[in-house]
């Protein structure tokens, strides 16, 4: 069998190369089938962009995992990774159908719960962190595991609103889980994290602003489900609450945005699944940041959450309190900046120096005089042979500039 280092590099490389090779093919297929994300009042792109990139991400991760399992020995590793595959396939198929045909929120939620139930039943849930929880405790842990999978799956889906935002955020989160997997010696967590990182880095080559393709629900729900499984797999080493709170902190940015959206919609008495344009990235752009600037700023916030989440998993409980305070403070600050930018008067337009100099050299434009409401003598201005023109002008009713008749269009 191959060494662990070579297996890790193999899984990373296979996932990267597979996704990198598949993205152009998937993009061409989406264009031919006219499967594109069209702009509207809530979305920020200016033209339709293909959104089946999740297919390439799925095949990159899937092929990377299969080759890594073939290269490594150990029934425990194979069993723990294979426990995730049924749920990942279900979520991938769900996202693909949603991208192609569109599904109601209730239908998507049902299949997400089904996928989570599959992986929990195969041993990839939080309930493995407790030796003998009893019947009631077992039921509560199963419910918590299902809620965790569905919540993280939808949170990554909700944050996919700017070019490269979801892919970059998920890459940072996967890097945090990779560090914990290496620290605790968990080969399953390390391999899944490496495959995710390789596939997402390849996809970012085509997804960072200006994006040539979107991942769609096919990719966002699949990535969220895979990230949720990593915290569950770590619970066998860390215990229930450490793994749950640490995983929630590592995924702080998408969970913070989701919690803010739910609270905002409940306060407005709207359905929590009703889309709006009030996500964190929307507010940052209204506050004056560029597309790339907003994405980079959120990358930085997520990187801080990842470091704090690793601290929680290493036993520093105060990191979770710091993460909660950071999340609340950042949400309030972004909301205040966006509101201030909306209330501020528009800044005067300024020209570049070259354009300003050219504008100064132009001859002055004569001021527009209002046309007086009186008869204009036109006969004296016409020549001897201009009787038809004179008659036409005299029959014309003159009006002030800018005034149109009621029948004009």
Beta strands, then each sheet from edge to edge (+ up, - down):
strand 1: 36-37
strand 2: 49-50
sheet 1: 1+ 2-
end
